[in-house]
Amino acid sequence: MKPTRFYWIDIDGRKSPLFETTDEARRNAVARAFTPRKSGRGGADPRDHVATLWPLLEEWGWRIIARGGVRP
């Protein structure tokens, strides 16, 4: 299984990996947006979606504070 990239975000002063947030609907929406699309060249890099998601994350009061590594 390919490792999943994650991003550290600040939710209400608590540092959490993006894909391990407690709000199920938000977590699912973000995970869908960050899922690489299939293409001939192996799919998009999840980091490509950060700019698209930024206004949504800000609306939720989230702040991406650092790029994470990979998660198995």
C-alpha positions as CSV (number, residue, x, y, z in Angstrom):
1,M,0.0,0.0,0.0
2,K,1.3,3.4,-0.9
3,P,2.0,5.8,1.9
4,T,-0.4,8.7,2.3
5,R,0.9,12.3,2.6
6,F,-0.5,14.3,5.4
7,Y,-0.3,18.0,6.5
8,W,-0.1,19.2,10.1
9,I,-2.9,21.7,10.8
10,D,-3.8,23.8,13.8
11,I,-7.4,23.1,14.9
12,D,-8.5,25.2,17.8
13,G,-4.9,25.4,19.0
14,R,-4.3,21.6,18.7
15,K,-1.8,20.3,16.2
16,S,-3.2,17.4,14.3
17,P,-2.5,15.5,11.1
18,L,-4.9,16.6,8.4
19,F,-6.4,13.1,7.8
20,E,-6.8,12.4,11.5
21,T,-9.2,15.2,12.4
22,T,-12.2,14.4,14.6
23,D,-15.0,15.8,12.4
24,E,-16.0,13.0,10.1
25,A,-17.6,15.1,7.4
26,R,-14.7,17.5,7.2
27,R,-12.2,14.7,7.3
28,N,-13.9,12.9,4.4
29,A,-14.3,16.1,2.4
30,V,-10.6,16.9,2.8
31,A,-9.5,13.3,2.1
32,R,-11.5,13.2,-1.1
33,A,-10.0,16.5,-2.3
34,F,-6.5,15.3,-1.5
35,T,-7.0,11.9,-3.2
36,P,-4.7,11.8,-6.2
37,R,-6.6,11.3,-9.5
38,K,-5.6,8.5,-11.7
39,S,-3.8,9.5,-14.9
40,G,-1.2,8.3,-17.3
41,R,1.6,9.8,-15.3
42,G,0.7,8.2,-11.9
43,G,-1.8,10.7,-10.6
44,A,-1.6,14.2,-9.1
45,D,0.5,15.1,-6.1
46,P,-1.9,15.7,-3.2
47,R,0.0,19.0,-2.5
48,D,-1.4,20.3,-5.7
49,H,-4.8,20.6,-4.0
50,V,-3.7,22.8,-1.1
51,A,-4.4,26.0,-3.0
52,T,-7.9,24.8,-4.0
53,L,-8.7,23.8,-0.4
54,W,-7.2,26.9,1.3
55,P,-10.4,29.0,1.5
56,L,-12.4,26.0,2.7
57,L,-9.8,25.2,5.4
58,E,-9.8,28.8,6.5
59,E,-13.6,28.9,6.7
60,W,-13.4,25.9,9.1
61,G,-10.7,27.8,11.1
62,W,-8.0,25.4,10.1
63,R,-4.4,26.5,9.4
64,I,-1.9,24.4,7.7
65,I,1.2,24.9,9.8
66,A,3.7,22.4,8.3
67,R,4.0,19.7,5.7
68,G,4.0,16.2,7.2
69,G,5.8,13.2,6.0
70,V,4.1,10.0,4.9
71,R,1.8,7.8,6.7
72,P,1.5,4.1,5.9
